[in-house]
């Protein structure tokens, strides 16, 4: 599956707002579904509940396949023996998350018939029917069969066998099925047989079922409704990972239970059907109502897990090319294909396949690759073998995207999904506890592939921004999980879904990169080749991977390790968190300790009893040194000592390839600071970035003094790398530091930074004015410029304010001349803040004529930047009355309250309009507004005043939770005040 966030720490505010809005909408949908689900019949029924979707009709009986079930058709047949409820069952294998090892699936004949018709849109309450004949081998004698099924209604299954190997065996007997029941908590369908299956025997499970096509959740089979060529259209697609195949057909839904699939899709003749394999044949079918349908069959798949089964039924066009004799097709809306939006993705896909084939010396095994751009796929992508699925925003390139990071983003995500064709599809982890073997290596190779095709890209800085920063920011010793977890730690299916977070992707990629760093390219790739060849079409554990790396190490003598690869890497993957290593440059003593959030004095290893085997690449005075290892809590490295010379300094963790933070004693930091002030370019960009990021993180969490981190910023007038500036501003221009709470520090920080900011500002202001097109190939600038411009304008740098006026005015007069995308949020906001109602009304007009949701969110937030009370009051009034504008994408009151000026205006607005706000956005919105308006409280009196102000607006239970939250905000602000007082004192000495 594609990474949840494509660019790590560096996400624009607009995108973040869009993602947040989508998350809220999805949460509400799930809550509604949960409520409906509570009224469904419970366990013990052959017709399990359909999760808030009206019951789908059952499949037609044998001999009547043409009949389309009606929505109100009769329920599925009752089992022969009354079925007791689940809570009457004794404990058994149905209580376990893992399937019992009684059966081994070998092959599925799967037919699916979704009832999507172009003449019946909108297609609400859509359903599908299906048949699955599953050939299994009995491993252990059993008279009870368990397989996964969720939200499906079933007819009574049949079991045939034993079968003769390799024959259809029409004369095979039938095994009686006495009962069918469902263990809903573990999502099992249980078949009670009249006799036991024989070990070694082949059997066929014959199942007929029906289920819902989901409209809101992109799980199982789901519906997308969209507009193309001016018409409303719909498509159906699938998403099975990790545990949603059971929503579509009864199956053995675990990654190690690979089987081959013959897939048949019945669909309306005007649609095209796609699946993992190429089309085998087509024929017509007429249902009982006389309606015509097309039956499309597909070639047999290689052995694969259920989560890779894929299908789509759509009215799309495609563009195609051939790469090494294999067809690649990109499917998308007809408008998008006609406009060439899919051409970029098509042109990079083939070369990426070829690069990875050559790298691993393993050909892509399928005869074709289809990639489909879905109108809505929740900003993600999926690597299904032969049919990759993307949210169209991650695949299609618009003409307006030339000054965004979209081209690079598409390249990374396409590379990630293609990387999965080897890591995940060809070789699959044995179970979900090692999902990092899929996602970590796919993420690592997305980075490697793009750097191969774009060698001028700053690879270390990009890896930091896309992966490493996000991982280190989330990870710490006390609560972080390990990337490789024990199977027994999982008790619920929902816990599997939770593994697909940025932590798995980012830390997994960082583990792969660190492994590469202490080997060499030849060893790294040869070990992976051996691993992929050994486990092709099969499954692997983490230890299997380490064994193949060890084999590569043992076959040579140049690289020597202090322990086995397994011992080294298990120390990183089997425990959460990461180490901080601290070097005393006077003595050469190097020690390690776990990284804690908010370290306290005398904190011991009692809460984290592990150590890491740490590879340390390092440099001294700009020269790379030999690799050393820290494999215990402390060790002396005399070669790391420095002299009194001003030119003697040490930096550990070369290119930030190690997954840890680095601390130094006071002399070590002083030496580095002196070098930065003397000649910063001697220290590579990645290490200037590292010093800033490590120092501020360590100071924030009580490992070093804040003054030590601030000392590293003195040289910034000479810093011309925008990614370094981004790290500085991300740590200093934060809401808790730059707010009314710290009013005494703000003017000092403003004066200090503006003095140093002008050089980097002039570089990019000139580019914006004279040659903005030069930015399109500068990825780091594209992801960093917004923070630079927001800071410069926020500090009232006159040139920034003037540039904002110029660009906004130019856009007003010539709307086709777009504001450069990387700084659009800033320019829109300051164009409004510096303007009058003329500019505000213009933006409102643009908003009303815009249909793109992301842009509407961007414009709605920009309109909240006005500093005129009457404009903001009018804006909020529009919002709660819904007239003449609805502003459905944004909570306008919250947007206004988020600014320093708007906070007071929003508070006054609530005095007479709180009921309207509650009605428009819901009662919980008032609680959120309290937290926004009260974000600067720092005394009990302020807390009490705010509570009294909102008292009559809240329910009793809300008052209690609000009081607790405001006390937390107060305490955080008091802590921030103490920190800002120290920063202010340092600034006074250094301005």
N, C-alpha and C positions, 0 to 999 in steps of 0.2 A: 504494500500500500504506500501511496505517496506520503511524504513528510507532512505533518500537520501544519507546520509553518515553514515556509520555504526560505525565509531569510533570517532566521534566528532573532536576534535582538532588534534588528533594524526593520521595523514595520511602520509604515506611515500611519498617521493618526486616522486618516480616512478609512484605510483598510481595517485597522483595529476596530473602529467604530462599526463598520459593516459586519465584521465577524462577531462582535459583541451582540449586535442586533439580531443576527441569525441565531446565535446561541440562546438568547432570551426567547425568541419565537419557538425554537425547537423544544425548549424546556416547557413552555406553556402547552405545546402540542402533546408532549409526553404526559404531562399532568392530566390533561383531558382524557387521553387514552387510558391512563391508569384508572381514572374514575369509572370510565365505561367498562373496563376490564373487570372491575370489582363486581359488576352485575352479571357476568357471564357464568354459565354452568361451570362447576369445578371438576376435580378429578373423578375418575370412574366412568367417564363418558367416552364413547367412541367418536363423538363429535366435539373435539376440544374447542374452547372459546377462541374467537378470532380477533382479540385485542382491539375491541372498539370498532372494527370494520364489520358491516353486516355479513351474516353467514353467506359464504359462497355455496353455490349448488354443488352437489357431488358429481363425480364423473359419471358418464352414461354407463349403463350395464353392458356386458359383452354383447356384441351383435348390433348395438345401437349407437355406435361411435359418432354418427352424423348428427345426433340430436344435441342441440345446444341446451344445457340446463337453464331453467328459468330461475329468477331470484327467489321465488317462493316454493321451489320444488321440495319434495318430501325429504325428511332427514335420512341419513345413512342407516342401513339395516342394523338392528341391535345384535350384539354377539349372542352366540348360542346359549351361553351360561350367564346368568346375571352377574354384573360386574360390581363388586364392592368398592367403596371409595378408598382413596389412597391411604387415609389415616387408619383404615382397618388392616392394612397390610403390615406384616412383620418387617423389621429391618432387612434390607437386602441390597443387591448390587444397584438397584434403581436409586439408592440414596447417595451413590458416589458420582463424582463429576466425570470420571473416566469410564468409558465402556469396558465391560468385562471382556477378556481375551478369548471368547468362545468362537467367534466367527471372523473370517477374513474376507472382506468384499473383494471380488475379482473384476466384476464388470457390471455396468448399469446400462440397460436399455431405457432411456428416459424420453418421454413424450410430454410436451407442455402445450397447452392451448389457451392462451390469454384471449379474452373476448373483446379486444380493442378493435373498434370500427371507426373509420374517418367520418361516417355519417351520423355518429352518435356521440358527438362532443358537446359539452364537457363530459368526460368519461368518469363520473363519480361512481363509487362503489363497484369498481371494476373487479372482476374475478377471473380466475383461471381454473382449468381442470387439468389433470395429468395422470399419467400411468408410469410406473417404474417397475421394471423387472430386474431384480438384483441377483446376480450369481455370486454365491458365497461358498467358501470352503469351511467346513466344520473343523475347528481345531480341538475342541474338547466337547465330549458328549453333553448335550443340554436339551431340555424340553422347554426351555424358556428363551426367547429371543428379545434382545433390546436393541433398538435403533432410535435415532433422533427424529423428532417430529414436533413442530410448533406451529400453531395457528392453522393447522390443516384439518379438514374433515375427511374421514376415511370410510370406504366400504370395507367389509370384512376381508382381510387379506387371505391369500392362498400361499401355500408352501408346496413346491414340487420337488421330488427327488427321492433317493439319490440319483444324480444324473451321471451319464457316461461322459468322461472327459472328452472335450472337443466335439460333442454331438448335441444336437438340439433335444434329442431323446423325448419325442412326443409321447412315448409310452410310459414315461417315468410316473411313478406313483405320486399320490398326494399325502402329505403329512397333515393330519387333522389339526385345525386351529380351534381350540376350545374357548378361548377368551382373548379379548384385547382390552387393555386399559392404559392409562397415561399417568406417568409420574411428572406432574407439571413443574415442580421445583427444579428438577434436573433435566426436563424437556425430553423425556424418553417415551416412546411408544413400546409397550411390552406385549409380546405375543406368547400366550400360554398354549403349548402344543399338546396334542394327545399322545405323542410318543417322542422319544429323544432322537435328536439327530446323531448320526454316527461320525466319530472322528475320522477325518480324511475324506469324507463324502462331500460331493458337490450338490448344492441345492439352489433353487430359484425362488426368491420371494416375489410374489406378484401383488402389487399394491395399486389401488386406484384412490385418488384423493382430489380435493379441491381446496382452494385457498384464496385469500384476498391479494389484490395488487395494491400496495401501499401508496398513498398520495403524499404524505408529509415526510415520513421516515424513508431514507434511502437505504433500505435493508431488504434482503430477499428480492422479490420482484417489485419494482416501483414505477410510478408514472411520472413523466414530465409533460406538462402542458406549456406550450411556447408559441411564439408568433414567428412565421416564416413567410416571405413573399406576401406580406399583408394579411395572412390568414391564420386563424387559430388552429394549431395542430397539437398532436400528442404522440408520445413514443413510450415504449416500455423498455426498461433495462434491468440488469440484475447486479446485485452486490452481495457476495456470499461471505466475505471475510469479516471477522473470523468464524462466526457461528451462525450465519444466516442462511446457509444452504438448507437447513432443516425447516426454514420458513417456506421453502419452494417445493421440496420433495423429501419424503422420508429417506433417511440415509445414515450412514456411519460417518458422522460429521466430526472426524478428528484428522489432523494433518498426516498422521502416519498411515492411515488406512487408505492408501492410494488404490485406484482402480482405473480401468479404461471406461470410456463413455461413448455410447452411440446416442446422439441427441437428435430428436425430431421436434420441430416447432410448427404448429398449425397457426396460421395467421391470415389476415385479410389480404386479398390479392394485390391491393394497392401498396402494401408495405413490403419492405425487404427484411428478411430474417438473417441475423448474424449469430455465429457461435464460435467456439474455440477453433474448430477445424473448417476447411473449405466445404462448400456445398457439394453434396453427393448427388442429389436428385431432387426433383419437384414433381408433384402431381396435384390434381384438383380434388376437392371433396365438397359435397353438398350436404348441409345439415338438414334436419327434419323440417325446418321452416323454409327450405328452398334456397337458403343463402349459400353463396359460394365462398369457399375457403381454399387456401393454398397450403399444401403440406410440404415442408422443406426438410430434407434429411441431410446429415453431415457425416463426413468420414469419422472413423474411430479415432479417439484421442490417444495419446500416449498415457501411461499410468500417471495419474495426478490426484491430488486431494480434492475433496468436495468444494473447498473454498475457492478453487480456481475455475469451477464451472461458470460459464458466462453465456449470456444471450442478450440480444437486443432486437426489437421489432420497431421499425421506424420508417419514415418517409424522408430520407436524407439523400444527398448527393455525395460523391466522393472524388478525390483526386488520388492518383496512384503513380507508382514507379516500381521498377524492379531492381533489387539489390542481390547480386550473386544468384540470380535465377529465381528468387523468391519475391512474390508480390507484396508490396506494402500499400495499404489504402488508408487514407484519412477520411473519415465520414463526419459530416457536419451539416448544419442547416444549409439549405440551398442558397440562401443569400450569402452566407459566409463563404461557401465554396466559390460562388460566382465572383465575389469580391477579392478572392485570393488570400483570405485570412488563414487558410490551412497550409499555404505553400511553404512557409518557413518550417513548420513542424515536419512536413513531408521531406524537405530537403536535408534535415539533420538526422532523421530517423535511420535511414540506411547506413550512412557512414558510422553512426554509433554502434549499430549491430556489427558491422564489419570490424571495427576496432576491437570490440570485446571478443568476437570470434577469434581474431588473431592473437589477442592477448592471452586467452586461455587455451587456444588451440582446440576448441570444442565448438563445432558448428551449432547454430540455432536449429533445433530439431524439427520445428514445424514448417509446413510448406508455405505458410502465408502469415502475415500480421495485419490485422485490422485495428485501427485506433479510432475510437468514436468520441466526439466532443458533445457532452451532454449539457443541455441548458442549465440544469441544476444538479450538481453532485457534491454540494457542501464544501466547495473549495478543496477538493482532493482528487486523487487519481488511484487507479487500481491496475495491477499488473497481470490480470487474467491471461493465461497462456493463449496466444493467438487472437485475443480480443481485449485490448487494453482500453480502459475507460478513463476519461478525464472530464473534470469540470471544464467547460469550454473557455472559462477565463484563464485556465492554465495551459491552454493548447493553441488557441487562435490569436493571431497577432493582428491588431487593428492599425490602420494608418496613423492614428493619433498616439500610438505607443512608442514612437521613435525616440522620445526623450524620457522614457521610463526604464525601469530595470526588467520590463516584461520579457524582452528577448532572452536575456540571461536566465530569468526565472523559468521560461519554457524549456530552455536547453537543459537546465539542471533537473527539472522534474521528468522530462522525457528520458534523460540519461538514467535517472533513478529507477524508473519503471522498466526500462530495458535491462538494467543491471539485475533486476529480479528474475529475468528469464533464466539466469544461471543460479543466483542466490535466492532460493525460494521456490521456483518452479521446477528446475532440473533437480536440484538438491533442496530438500525441505527439512526444516527442523522437525525433530521427533514430536515435540509438543510445544504449546504456546509459551512455556516458561523460558524457552530459548529463542523467542521471536527476534531477539537482537541479531542472531545469525543471518536472518533475512534483511532486516531493516538497517542494521549497522553497516553491513558490507555494501548494500545497495546505495546507502548514503555516501559511504567513502568513495565508491567508484563513480558516483555522479560528479563528485568533486574532481576525481582523476581524469575522467573522460573530457570534461569541459576544459581542463587545463591542457590536455593533449591537443585539442583543436584550437585553443586560444593561449599559446605559450606566453604571451605578454601579460596575461592577467596576473595580478599579485596573489599567488596561490595561498601563501600563508595567512595573509591578511583576510582573504575571502573565507578561508576555513574558520578563522577566528570569528568572523562576523556571522557566518551562517550556522556554525555548529558549536564550536568550543565555548564561546561566551554564554550561549543559552544553557549549555550543560552545567558549566561551573556556577552559574547564577542560581540554578535550582538545587544543586546537589549539596548535601552536607551530612555530617556523621550521624545525627540522631534519628532522623525520620526517613531519609532516602532509602529506597529499595535498591537491591542489587540488580544489575542488568540481566543476570542469569539466576533465576529463582528455583527453589525446590518445588517439584510438582505438588507435594503434600501441602504446600502453603496455600493452594487454591481450593476453595470450597464452593464458589458460586460462578456461574457462567459470566456474570457481569464483570467479574474480576479479570477475565480474559480481555474484554473490550477495553478495560482501563490501561492495558499494557501499550496500546497504540497512542502514546503521548510523545511529546518532543524529547522527553528524557531518553526513551528507547532509541530514537533516531540519532540524537545528538551525542549522547554518551557512547552509543554503539559505534558511531563513525569515529569518535575520538579514540576508542579502544583499538580499532583497526589501524588508525594512523600511527598510534604509539607503537604497535607491534611492528609496523613497517619501519619505523625510525631506528629500532635497535637491531634490525636485520639488514638486508639490502634488497634492492628491487628484484634481483634474480632469485634469491631465496624466497622472498615473499610470494612472488608469482608462481614459482615452481611448486611450492607447497599448496597453494590454492588450486593449481591445475591437478595435482595428485588427489586432493580432496574431492574436487568436482567429478573427476573421472571415476573415483572409487564409489561414490554415492549417487551417481546419475540415476534418475527415475526412482530414487529411494529416499531414505530419511537419515538424518545424522543428529548426534548429540554434540554439545560443545566439546567434549573430550575427544571426539573423532577428529575435529578440526585441529586441536592441539597435537594429537598424535601425528598428523601429517606434517605439521610444522616441525615437530621433533625429528621426524624422519629426514626432512630436508637439512636440519642442523647436523644430524649425525653423519650425513653423507659428505661433509666438508670439514675443514679444520681452521678456516680463516676466522669465522665468527665463534667466539666462545661466550657462553652464558654462565651466570653464577648458579643457575638451577635449571630444572626442566622448563620447557615452555608452559606446560600445564601449571607448575607451581607458580611461575611468574604471573601468568594471566589470570589464574584463579584468584590470586590475591586482589585483583582488580574487579573481576566480574562476580565473585561470590559474596562480596560485602558492599554495602552502600557507602556513599561518601567518597572523599578523596583526601590525600595528605597535603599538609603544608610542610615544605622543607625549609629549614632555617640554617643559613650559613654564617658562621662566625669567621670573618675574613682575617682576623688576627691569629686565630689558632688553627683554622682549617677544619674545625669541628662542624659536621653536618648532621642535623637531627631531623626526624620526621615526627609528626603528630597529626591526628585527625583534624580536619577543618570543621569547626563548629560555628553556627550562627550565634553571634554575641558571646564569644568566649569569656568565661569568668576566671578570676584568679584561682590558682591551684586546681584547675580542672584536670582530672586524671583520665587515664584510659579505662577506668572502671565501666564507663558507659559505652566504650568502643574498644574491644580488646584485641583488635587486629592490627597488623602492620602490612605495609605494601613492599613488594620487591620493585624498587624504583629505578628505571633507566635514566641516567642524567647525562645528557649531551650539554656541552657548555662552551663558553668562549672566555678568553682572557685577553684584555686589551685589544679586542677586535679580531683575535685569531681563534679559530675553532680548535678545541682540545679533544683528546680521546674520551670515548664513552667510559663512564664509571657507573657503579651500581651501589645503591644504598639498600641493603637487604636486612637491616636491623634498625633498631630505634635511633642509634647514633653511630657515627663512624668518623675517623679523622682522615682528611685528605690534605696532606701538606701542600700539594701543588695548587690548592685553591687559596692559599694565603696571599695577601697583597702587602707590598712595601709602603713606605711613606711617600713614594713618588706620586705626583699628581696624575701621572699617566697610567697608574696601575689600578685596574678595576676588573671585576668578574661579573658575568651574567650567566645564570643557570637556566636550563630548559631551552636549548637552542631551537629557534623557530616555533617555540611553544608546541612541540610535538608530544611532550609529556602531559598527562592528565593530572596536573597538580598546580598549586600556587607556590611562589618562591618568596621567602622572606630573607632579609639580611640583618646583621647587627647594625648598630648606628654607623659604624665606620663604613660598612659595605654600602649602605644607602648614601652616605655622604660622598663617597668616591664616585658613585654613579651620577649623583647630582652635579658634582664638579665637572664631570665629563660632558654632561648635557649643556651646561652653561658655557663651557669652553668650546666645544665643537660637537653638536648633537648628531651630525651626519656620520660620525664614526660609529655610532650605535645604529644598527639597521632599523628600518621602520617597524618591523614586527616586534622588536624589543623595546622601542620607545612606546609602542602600544601596550606591550606586556607590562612594562614598568608602571604605567599609569593605571592599568586595569587591576593588577595585583595589589598595588599600594593602596588604592582607594577601597578595594574590597577588604584588605587586611585591616585597615584603619576603622572601617565601619564595624568590623566584628571584633575589635579590641585586641588585635595582634600587634599593631604598631600605633604610634600617636598620629593624629590627623595632620600634625605639622610636618611629619615625615613625607606624607603624600603630597601636601601642598608645596613643599620645597621642590618637588619634581616639575612643578609648573612654571618655575621662574624663567626657564629658557624659551617659553612658548612663542615669543616674538620672532624666533628663528624657525618655528615649525611650519612647514608648508605642506604637510600631508594631512588631508582632510579627515582621514580615518582616525588619526591620533587626536585631532581636535574633537571629533565626535565622542571619543572616549572621555576626554576631559569634560566636555559640556554635559554628557550624560551623567557624570558624577557630581558636578557642581551646580548645574541648572536644574534642580529638582524642586518639586512643589513644597517639600518640607523645608528647604533652605531658602528658596526665593518666594517668600510669602509675607503676609502682614505679621506673622509670628516673629519673624526675624528682620524687622524693619531697620534695625540698626546696622545689620550686616550688609544689607542689599546695596546701598550706595558705594560701600567699600569694594564689594565684589564687582560691581559694575565698572568702577574706575580701574580696578586691577586688570580685569579681562579685556576691556576695550583697548587699553594700551597695547596689549599683546595680540589682539584679534585683528587689528587693521591690516596686517600683511596678508593673512589668509583670506580675509574679506576682499581685499583689492584684487586678488587673483581671480576669485570666482565672480565677483561683480563685473569685472571686465569681460569675462567669458560670457556671462549672461547678456551683457549689452552688445558685444561685438561678434561673437561666434558661438552662439548657444548650441549649434549642432555638434560642436566638439565634445559635448557631454555624453553623447549617445553611446560612446564606447568606454566611458569612464564609470565602471560599475560602482566603485567605492564612493565616487562623488554623487551618483544618483541616489544612493541610500543614505548619504550623510548630509546633503545640502540643506534639507529642511531644518535640521537642528541648528546649523550655523546661521541661517537666515532668521529663524525664530529668535535666537539669542541676540543677534545684532539689532533687529528691530525692537525686541523687548527691552534692550538697553538704550533705546532711542538714538542709535547711531544714525546721524542725519542722512548719510548716503543710502542706508537701507530703507529709511522711510521714504526718501525721494524716489528710489527705485520702485518701491511698492506703488507709489502714486503713479509713476510713469507707466508701469506695466498694466495696472488696473485701468487707467484712463485709455491706454492704447487698445485694450480689449473692449472697453465700452464703445469706443468709436469704430472699432473694426473687429466685431465678434469672431470672425474667422481666424484672426491672429491669436491663437491660444496662448495663455500664460504658460510658461515652461512648467511641465508637470512636477518635477522634483520640489519646486517651491510654491506650487499653486495654493496649498493650504495657507501658507504665510501671506502671500500676496492678497488673496481674497480677504483674509481676516484684517490685515492692516489697511487695505483699500476701503473697507467698511469703517474701521476705527478712525481713520483719518478723514473720512468723507462726511457727507451729509445725507439727508433723506433721498437725494437724487441717486447716489450710489446704491443705497439700500433698496430703493424701489426697483432699480435696474436689476439687482441680483434676485429680487423676488420674482421679477418677470422671467428671468432665466430659469429659476427654479420651477415655475409653473409650466414652462414649456419643455422641461426635461423629464424623460421617462426612466433613465438609467438610475437605479436605486443608489448605487455608490456615489454618484455625482450629486444626487439630491441630498444625501446625508452631508456631503462636503459643503454644499451651499447653505444648508440649514444651520450648520455650526458656524459658518462664516457670518451669517446674519446676526448671530448672538454676540459678535465682536464689537458692535456699536457701543459708543460711550454716551449716547444721548438717551436720557431716561425715558423721554416720551416715545422714542422709537422702540426701545426694548419693551415698554409697557404695551404698546400697540402690537408688537410681535407676540407677546405672551397672550394677549387677548385674542388674536387671530387663532392661536393654537388651541385654547380651551373651548372656544365657541365653534371651531371648525368652519368658520365663515370669514372671508370667502376662500380660505386656504386650509387644508387639512394637516399638513406636515406629519403624515403618518409614520415616516421613517425615523423620527427623532423626538425625544422628549424635550421640547423647547424650553420648558421651565428649568430643567436641569442644565441645559446648555447655557442659558443665560446666567444661572447661579454659579457656574463654574469659573467665571471671570471675576477679577477683584472688584470691578465696578458693578457688575451684574449681581453680585452676591447681595448687596444691600437693596437693589431695586427688586430682585426676586422676593426677598423677605417682605418688603412693603406690599408687593403685589398679592402675597398670600393672605394678608390681613382681611381683605374683602373678597378674595377669589379662591380660597382654599377648597371650598366645596366643588367649584368648577374644575379645579385641578384634580381633585380626587375622583370625580366622575369621569374626566377625560383619560387619566392615566392610571387610575386605580388607587386604593388607599395606601398601598405599599409605597407609591411614589412619594407620598408625604414624608415617610420615614427616610427615604433616600435623600430627599431635599434637606432634611435636618442635618444629615451627615455632611452634605456638600456645603451648606451655609455655615455649619458649625465646625468646619475643618480647621479653624484657627483658635478654637477655645483652648485656654491654658490655665484657667482658674475655676474654682468651684462656683464662684459667683456667675461667671459667664455660662457655665453649664446650667445653673439654676434658671437664669434669665431665658435661655433658649428653650428649656423645658416648659417654662410658664407660657412662653409665646406660643408654642405648639400644643399646649395642653388640651384645649378644647377640640383640636383637630384629630386627636388620636384615640384609639381604643386603649383600654387599660393594659392589655398584654403588650401593646406597642410601646406604651410609656415605660414599662419595665425594661424592655430590650434597648430602647433608645437611651435610657439613663446609663446602662452598662456600656454601651458603645461610645457615648460621649465621654465617659470617664476614661476609656481606653484612648480616645483621640487626645484628651487633655494630657494624659501621661506621656504619650508619644511626642506631643508638642513640647512638653517640659524637657524631655530628653533632647529634642532637637534644639531647643534654646541653649542648653548647656554646650552642645557641640558648636552651634553657630557663634556663641560667645568666644570660644577658642579660635574659630576661624576668623572672626572679626579682629581679634587681637593680633593674630598672625598677619592679616591684611594690613593693619595699621603700620606694622613694622616693615612691610615689604612693598608698599605702594610707592 
